[in-house]
């Protein structure tokens, strides 16, 4: 078993483009557990002559990703869904909270003024939230799809918000930010109920942004290439998910080539390539 002890103290991120975002100063000591690769033993060839000399064989080891334990993880650094004490579901939501109509009003708009109600949409993911924050970024879903509430000023309720909460509000401003449909201002924000199951799509065999845009996806794969800086001082990596290349984008320098990533969080895209954008470090574990 291989152990790595690391410290997180770095930035969060929102999209593949540079943007002024809240700074993630979450600091913790994390222990990542990996599986030791198995080396193949080489065979030496015995020389011939007056004095025979044997050649020492060389074994080659490989790190392969261990079989994951599926679902949100618990323990010292739990996934936000586990921390909220709620369940998950692979079934799509059936209630109409008004998200489809709001999405339609947002497409192609920039800082557009609207007056549209959302009633009992389920919060499926929350971005990094500093202590004593009054503004929060979160993703909300109903039967009509998903939108992002981007850095919404909601007062003291920002610190109370958790995955599985149902929220109601009046959207007063929306923006289509590089095809990311966002609510950027609200009034009358309230938490209607708590403890609802969080929708998570199984993406372990591959993901498709066109089919599940911004859905929570569960993904497990290996980092195969570092593509370097990709806006805002963040790094983008190629991640092999069952033979599909997905972009993994994070502001932390704690991941390395060959690391195995277990992710449960929103699925995005940039330049038509599926992207896992770590706005919240607690959405993933590395091995």
N, C-alpha and C positions, 0 to 999 in steps of 0.2 A: 504494500500500500504506500502511495506517495502522498506526503502532506505538504501543503504550502500555507504559510501564515502571512497575511497581507493586511494592509491598512487602506481604507477608502477615505480620500479627502480630495474631492475633485468636483468637476462641473457636471450638471445635467444637460439635456438637449431635447429639442422638440422635433426638428425636421432635418432633411438633407440640405437645407439652405441655412446660411447664417442668419440668426435672428436674436434679438435681445430677449433672453430668457432668465427666469429666476436661477440663482446660483445654488447648486446642490452642495451644501457643506456638511452633509451627513457623514459622520465619522464613526467607524467601527473597526474592530479587529475581527477578521473572518478567517476561518480555517476551511480550506477546500480539500476534499478527499478524492483521490483519483485511483485508478486501477493500474498496477504495475504491468507493463507490457511483457510478453513472453518472447525470449530470444530463441533463434534457431541455432542449434549447436553445429559448428563446422567440423569437417572431418579432415585430419591431417594426412598428407601423403608421405609414406616412408621412403627415404632415398635409398639408392643402392650403390655399392662400391665397397672399397676396403673398409671405410668407416661410414656406416649408414646414419643419416641425420633425418629426424622427423620434422615435418613442417607443422607448426601449431595452427589449428583451425580457428576461424574467427566467427563468433555468433553475432547475428544482427537482431536487435530488439525492435519492437514496434509498440506504440502507445495506443491503441484503439480505445474508443469510448465505451465505458461500462454501460450495461443495461440500466436505463433509468427507472426509478420508482415514480410512477405516473401520478399526476395530480399536484395541487399546491403543497409545498413542503412546510413542515413545522419545525420546531426546534429553536435554537438561540437566535436565528435571524429568519423568522418565518416569512413566507409569501404574504402580501397584503390580504389576500382572500382568507388564508388561514388565520392571520392576526385578527380579522374581523369576526371570525367564528361562524362563517356562513358556508353553505354548500355550493357546489357547482352543478351545472346541467349542460348537456350537449344539445338539448332541445331549444330551438329558437323561441323567442317570446311571442305571445299571441295577442298581447294588448296593444291598442293604438293610443300612444301618448301624444301624438302630433308630430313625431320626428320626420315622417315622410314629407309632410307639407312644409316643414321648416327647411329640410334639405333642398326641396325644390325652389324655395324662395332665396336660398343662399348661393346656388350655382351661378358663377360668373360675377358675383358681387364683391365689392370691397368697401368695408365699413358702411354697409347699407343699413338704414334705419328701418326697423320692422316693429310690429306689435303682434306677437304670436305666442300663444300659450302652449306650454308643455305640461302635461298632467300625468304624474306617476311613471316617469321613465326610470329604468334601472341603471344605477351607476355600476359600470363593469370594471373600471380601472381609474386610478388616481395618480397624478404625477407627483413629483417630489414636493413635499409640503414642509417648509421651515416652521420652527416653533413660533407660536403666536401669530401665524399668518392670518390675514383676513381675505386673501385672494387664493383661488385654487384652480388647477387645471384637472379636468376629469373627462371621461368618456361615458356617454349615456346611450341607452339602446331601448328600442321597442320593436314591434313587428315590422315597422317600416324602415329600419336601419339604425345607423349609429352616427352621432355627431360628437364633436369635441367642444366642451366648454373651456375656452382658453383664458386662463388667468382671470377668472371671474371674481369680482369683488362681491363677497357674500357675508362679510362681517364675521362674527364669532362662529358661525356655522361651518366655516372653512375647516377648522380643527376637528369638528365632529363628524365630518363626512367620511364614509367608509364604503368599500365595495359591498354591494347588496342593498344599499339604501335606494329607495324610490324617491325621486325629487320632482318638485313642481315649481314652475317659474314662468315669468313672461319674458321672452327674448325681445330685446330692444335694439340690438345691433348684431349683424352677422358679416362674416368675411369668408370668401373662397380663397384660401391661401395655398396656391400651388395644388389645387384639387383637394386640399384638406378643408372640409366644411366645418366652420367654427362659429360658435356663439361667443361674442366678445363683450356683451353687456346684457345684464338682466335686472329685473325688479321682482319683488314679491317671491324671493327664493325661499323654499321650505323643504324640509325632509318629511315626506309623506308617510313613509314606513321604513322599517329596517329588517334585516335578516332574510332578505330575498335571495334565492339562488342566483349565482353569477354565471352567465353564458360563456362557455369556453369551447372553441372548435379544436378538434384533434388535428394538428398539423404535422404530426410526426412522420407521415409518409410524403409530405410536401404541402406547400401553401399556394394559394391563388388569390391575389389581391382583388382581381375582377369579380371573384365569386364571394369573397368574405372581406370587404373593405373595412378596416379598422376594428374588425372583430378581435376579441381576445383569442389568441391561438396558443396551443401548447406545442412547443418545438424542441427537438433535441438534435444537436449536430456538432460537427467539429470545425474549428477555425482553420482554414487551409491557406489563407493568404492575407497579408496586411497590405491594404491599398493606400495606407497613409492618411494624412490629414484631409478631412472632407467638410470643412466649414466650421467656423467657431472654435477651432482648436480641438475638434473631435477627430477620432480615427474610425475608418470604415474597414471592416474585415469581410472577406469571403467566408461564408459558413456553408458547409456541405450538409444538407438536410435530405437524407435518402437519395443522394445523387443530384439534387437540385441546389443551385447556388443562390443563397439568400444573403443580403447584406446585413451585417450586424454592426450597428453604430453606437459607440459608447465614448464617453469622455474620460473614462478611467484608464490608467496604464497598468492595470492589474491583470489583464488577460494577455495570453501569449499564444503564438503559433502552436497548433496542436491541442489547445484546450478544448474541452467538451462543454457545451453550453446547454443548460436546461432553461427554457424560457416559457413563461406564461404572462402574456401582455398583448397590447394592441398590435395588429399587423398594419404596416404602412407600405409605401412604395416611393421610389425616387428614380427618375429616368426609366420608368417602366419595369424596374426590378424590385421585387419584394424586399422590404426592409424592416428590420426589428430595431426600433429606435429607443434606446434606454433612457427615457425621461426619468425613470425611477429605478435605481440600482436593485431594489428589492424584487423586481420582475424576473431576475435571472440568478442562477447559480452557475459556477464554473468548476470543472473537475480536471 
